[in-house]
């Protein structure tokens, strides 16, 4: 009976993954309420880490596949359904967590180099270069992290001559809130003209430097607390995963009481983790100028 329930669960999760994949239409963005917001966030994270060609729907499918593989492997070893499904469900979140962690590190690195990029643009304009030329020269003299995106911008602009469309594609490649603001400021300056571009760029550079310095100080002070809290959250589940590899230990949790205990621990863990995130979270820039 337990084996049949496990097979039914695996089949149901597989059908759910197939149904979810049908939401993504070829060449179009998914914008259906909460699902659209999640996929947009995953798309930005993939672009930031250099995987822009990977469709965002692949991430939840990979998560579901990983969870099924882990659950099936533990079930084959231990024969206990409850611990196997629990560990499989928990491990299914690893791809998303790793992706967002990598995207967060990349965004932090970009936040450090944007002031230098703005200074380069300001210097190029003061030297007499046009605005498109000032952006193109970032592909050669700008920060290393930004050179690929501005190299593609230069190719786009040389091929089409359409500055506005090239800026739109640049925003997609950067997928960065700071980059969005800089691009829109340059677009407005290009469209309506004005003599305050130099002052605007200097002010923006100073603001970005101050923001990066303040965030770095706060994150350095609270990093040890956050890491300790994460370790305390993960440790019990690592112990459960190790116990699930031993059939005699896993069978102790393969009961109604074991299910209640595991679910209770999961609820407490999720609540504690969310509270920790709320306490430690810093205001994050959102992409409002897509």
SULJOUR-V296841 format. One record per residue. N is the residue number from 1. RES is the residue in three letters. SS is DSSP state (H for helix, E for strand, L for the rest). BURIAL is 1 if it has 24 or more other C-alpha atoms within 12 Angstrom, else 0. D_CENTER is the distance of its C-alpha to the mean C-alpha in Angstrom with 2 decimals. Layout:
BEGIN
n	res	ss	burial	d_center
N	RES	SS	BURIAL	D_CENTER
N	RES	SS	BURIAL	D_CENTER
END
This chain:
BEGIN
n	res	ss	burial	d_center
1	UNK	L	0	40.36
2	UNK	H	0	37.30
3	UNK	H	0	36.69
4	UNK	H	0	36.96
5	UNK	H	0	34.48
6	UNK	H	1	31.91
7	UNK	H	0	32.50
8	UNK	H	0	32.18
9	UNK	H	1	28.84
10	UNK	H	1	27.51
11	UNK	H	0	29.00
12	UNK	H	0	27.56
13	UNK	H	1	23.97
14	UNK	H	1	24.59
15	UNK	H	0	26.02
16	UNK	H	0	23.14
17	UNK	H	1	20.69
18	UNK	H	0	23.15
19	UNK	H	0	23.51
20	UNK	H	0	19.80
21	UNK	H	1	19.66
22	UNK	L	0	22.47
23	UNK	L	0	20.45
24	UNK	L	0	18.93
25	UNK	L	0	21.72
26	UNK	L	0	22.10
27	UNK	L	0	21.10
28	UNK	L	0	20.15
29	UNK	L	0	17.20
30	UNK	L	1	17.02
31	UNK	L	0	17.81
32	UNK	L	0	19.49
33	UNK	H	0	18.80
34	UNK	H	0	16.11
35	UNK	H	0	15.23
36	UNK	H	0	14.76
37	UNK	H	0	12.46
38	UNK	H	0	10.16
39	UNK	H	1	10.42
40	UNK	H	1	10.00
41	UNK	H	1	6.60
42	UNK	H	1	5.81
43	UNK	H	1	8.08
44	UNK	H	1	6.73
45	UNK	H	1	3.62
46	UNK	H	1	6.78
47	UNK	H	1	8.97
48	UNK	H	1	7.73
49	UNK	L	1	8.24
50	UNK	L	1	11.37
51	UNK	L	0	11.16
52	UNK	L	0	11.91
53	UNK	L	0	14.89
54	UNK	L	0	13.26
55	UNK	L	1	13.53
56	UNK	L	1	10.72
57	UNK	H	1	13.45
58	UNK	H	1	13.65
59	UNK	H	1	10.76
60	UNK	H	1	12.76
61	UNK	H	1	15.88
62	UNK	H	1	15.00
63	UNK	H	1	14.27
64	UNK	H	1	17.62
65	UNK	H	1	19.37
66	UNK	H	1	18.45
67	UNK	H	1	19.64
68	UNK	H	1	22.81
69	UNK	H	1	23.57
70	UNK	H	1	23.29
71	UNK	H	1	25.35
72	UNK	H	1	27.89
73	UNK	H	0	28.28
74	UNK	H	1	28.91
75	UNK	H	1	31.21
76	UNK	H	0	33.14
77	UNK	H	1	33.65
78	UNK	H	1	34.47
79	UNK	L	1	35.58
80	UNK	L	1	34.03
81	UNK	H	1	31.97
82	UNK	H	1	30.57
83	UNK	H	1	28.97
84	UNK	H	1	27.71
85	UNK	H	1	25.98
86	UNK	H	1	24.56
87	UNK	H	1	23.09
88	UNK	H	1	21.86
89	UNK	H	1	20.10
90	UNK	H	1	18.50
91	UNK	H	1	17.44
92	UNK	L	1	15.83
93	UNK	L	1	12.78
94	UNK	H	0	12.30
95	UNK	H	1	10.30
96	UNK	H	1	7.50
97	UNK	H	0	7.97
98	UNK	H	0	8.27
99	UNK	H	1	5.28
100	UNK	H	1	3.20
101	UNK	H	0	6.55
102	UNK	H	0	6.93
103	UNK	H	1	4.56
104	UNK	H	0	6.41
105	UNK	H	0	9.46
106	UNK	H	1	9.42
107	UNK	H	1	9.30
108	UNK	H	1	12.00
109	UNK	H	0	13.94
110	UNK	H	1	14.00
111	UNK	H	1	15.20
112	UNK	H	1	18.01
113	UNK	H	1	19.21
114	UNK	H	1	19.21
115	UNK	H	1	22.56
116	UNK	H	1	24.10
117	UNK	H	1	23.08
118	UNK	H	1	24.63
119	UNK	H	1	27.71
120	UNK	H	1	28.07
121	UNK	H	1	28.07
122	UNK	H	1	30.59
123	UNK	H	1	32.78
124	UNK	H	1	32.84
125	UNK	H	1	33.89
126	UNK	H	0	36.54
127	UNK	L	0	37.80
128	UNK	L	0	38.51
129	UNK	L	0	35.70
130	UNK	L	0	34.54
131	UNK	H	1	31.08
132	UNK	H	1	29.87
133	UNK	H	1	31.51
134	UNK	H	1	29.85
135	UNK	H	1	26.39
136	UNK	H	1	27.50
137	UNK	L	1	28.82
138	UNK	H	1	25.36
139	UNK	H	1	24.89
140	UNK	H	0	27.76
141	UNK	H	1	27.90
142	UNK	L	1	24.49
143	UNK	L	1	21.89
144	UNK	H	0	20.91
145	UNK	H	1	17.15
146	UNK	H	1	18.09
147	UNK	H	1	21.03
148	UNK	H	1	19.63
149	UNK	H	1	18.33
150	UNK	H	1	21.69
151	UNK	H	1	23.63
152	UNK	H	1	22.45
153	UNK	H	1	23.30
154	UNK	H	1	26.73
155	UNK	H	1	27.32
156	UNK	H	1	26.42
157	UNK	H	1	28.73
158	UNK	H	0	31.51
159	UNK	H	0	31.43
160	UNK	H	0	31.38
161	UNK	L	0	32.51
162	UNK	L	0	30.42
163	UNK	H	1	28.69
164	UNK	H	1	26.96
165	UNK	H	0	25.51
166	UNK	H	1	24.41
167	UNK	H	1	22.59
168	UNK	H	1	20.80
169	UNK	H	1	19.63
170	UNK	H	1	18.68
171	UNK	H	1	16.35
172	UNK	H	1	14.64
173	UNK	H	1	14.37
174	UNK	H	1	13.12
175	UNK	L	1	10.53
176	UNK	L	1	11.18
177	UNK	H	1	13.10
178	UNK	H	1	15.73
179	UNK	H	1	16.28
180	UNK	H	1	16.85
181	UNK	H	1	19.48
182	UNK	H	1	21.16
183	UNK	H	1	21.42
184	UNK	H	1	22.91
185	UNK	H	1	25.30
186	UNK	H	1	26.49
187	UNK	H	1	26.92
188	UNK	H	0	29.04
189	UNK	H	0	31.05
190	UNK	H	0	31.71
191	UNK	H	0	32.78
192	UNK	H	0	34.95
193	UNK	L	0	36.01
194	UNK	L	0	36.74
195	UNK	L	0	37.75
196	UNK	L	0	35.21
197	UNK	H	1	32.35
198	UNK	H	1	33.17
199	UNK	H	0	33.26
200	UNK	H	0	30.01
201	UNK	H	1	28.22
202	UNK	H	1	29.87
203	UNK	H	0	28.93
204	UNK	H	1	25.28
205	UNK	H	1	25.24
206	UNK	H	0	26.90
207	UNK	H	0	24.56
208	UNK	H	1	21.40
209	UNK	H	1	23.18
210	UNK	H	0	24.22
211	UNK	H	1	20.84
212	UNK	H	1	19.29
213	UNK	H	0	22.34
214	UNK	H	0	22.25
215	UNK	H	0	18.63
216	UNK	H	0	19.34
217	UNK	H	0	22.48
218	UNK	H	0	21.05
219	UNK	H	0	18.16
220	UNK	H	0	20.82
221	UNK	H	0	23.16
222	UNK	H	0	20.97
223	UNK	H	0	18.97
224	UNK	H	0	21.87
225	UNK	H	0	22.16
226	UNK	H	1	18.54
227	UNK	H	0	18.71
228	UNK	H	0	22.09
229	UNK	H	0	20.96
230	UNK	H	0	18.23
231	UNK	H	0	20.96
232	UNK	H	0	23.38
233	UNK	H	1	21.13
234	UNK	H	0	20.45
235	UNK	H	0	24.02
236	UNK	H	0	25.91
237	UNK	H	1	23.73
238	UNK	H	0	24.18
239	UNK	H	0	27.86
240	UNK	H	1	27.91
241	UNK	H	1	26.30
242	UNK	H	0	28.98
243	UNK	H	1	31.66
244	UNK	H	1	30.68
245	UNK	L	1	31.72
246	UNK	L	0	35.26
247	UNK	H	0	36.99
248	UNK	H	0	39.36
249	UNK	H	0	36.65
250	UNK	H	1	34.36
251	UNK	H	1	37.33
252	UNK	H	1	37.73
253	UNK	H	1	34.53
254	UNK	L	1	35.35
255	UNK	L	0	37.17
256	UNK	H	0	36.88
257	UNK	H	0	36.99
258	UNK	H	0	34.30
259	UNK	H	0	32.05
260	UNK	H	0	32.70
261	UNK	H	0	31.99
262	UNK	H	1	28.67
263	UNK	H	0	27.54
264	UNK	H	0	28.76
265	UNK	H	0	26.86
266	UNK	H	1	23.63
267	UNK	H	0	24.20
268	UNK	H	0	25.03
269	UNK	H	1	22.00
270	UNK	H	0	19.57
271	UNK	H	0	21.57
272	UNK	H	0	21.75
273	UNK	H	1	18.03
274	UNK	H	0	17.40
275	UNK	H	0	20.29
276	UNK	H	0	19.01
277	UNK	H	0	15.67
278	UNK	H	0	17.89
279	UNK	H	0	20.26
280	UNK	H	0	17.98
281	UNK	L	0	15.44
282	UNK	L	0	15.93
283	UNK	L	0	15.85
284	UNK	L	0	12.65
285	UNK	L	0	13.16
286	UNK	L	0	12.34
287	UNK	L	0	12.77
288	UNK	L	0	16.27
289	UNK	L	0	17.88
290	UNK	L	0	16.25
END
